[in-house]
Amino acid sequence: MDYVSALVPPVVMAVLFTAVIVTMVKSQGGANKAKEDAVVDAALASAEHARQAGQDRPVS
């Protein structure tokens, strides 16, 4: 029975790793892709605007 207790953790980890990879692959694209892209674009635009606004301020 020692071999069973030695094999259980790697098998469980392999199953969980496979589930994570499958979930990641399934969540790519699809109906939410446009929403996710819009959120990223808004965040990048906001960061760019903040960076440009910081450059426009006079140095004291």
C-alpha positions in Angstrom: 0.0 0.0 0.0 3.0 2.3 0.2 3.1 2.6 -3.5 -0.5 3.9 -3.5 0.2 6.6 -1.0 3.3 7.5 -3.0 1.4 7.8 -6.3 -1.7 9.7 -5.1 -0.1 13.2 -4.7 1.5 13.3 -8.2 -1.7 12.0 -9.8 -3.8 14.6 -7.9 -1.4 17.4 -8.9 -1.4 16.2 -12.6 -5.2 16.2 -12.7 -5.4 19.7 -11.1 -2.7 21.0 -13.4 -4.6 19.7 -16.4 -7.9 21.2 -15.2 -6.1 24.6 -14.8 -4.7 24.4 -18.3 -8.0 23.4 -19.8 -9.8 26.3 -18.0 -7.2 28.8 -19.3 -7.5 27.6 -22.9 -11.3 27.6 -22.8 -11.4 31.1 -21.4 -9.3 32.5 -24.2 -11.4 34.3 -26.8 -15.1 33.8 -26.9 -17.9 36.2 -25.9 -15.9 37.9 -23.2 -12.9 38.6 -25.3 -14.2 42.0 -26.5 -15.1 43.0 -22.9 -11.6 42.0 -21.7 -9.9 43.8 -24.5 -11.9 46.9 -23.8 -10.9 46.8 -20.1 -7.2 46.4 -21.0 -7.4 49.2 -23.6 -9.0 51.5 -21.1 -6.4 50.8 -18.5 -3.6 51.4 -21.0 -5.2 54.6 -22.1 -5.6 55.8 -18.5 -1.9 55.0 -17.7 -0.7 56.8 -20.9 -2.9 59.8 -20.0 -1.5 59.9 -16.5 2.1 59.6 -17.8 1.6 62.4 -20.3 -0.1 64.6 -17.6 2.9 64.0 -15.4 5.3 65.2 -18.1 3.2 68.4 -18.7 3.5 69.6 -15.1 6.3 72.2 -14.4 9.2 71.0 -12.3 9.5 72.9 -9.0 
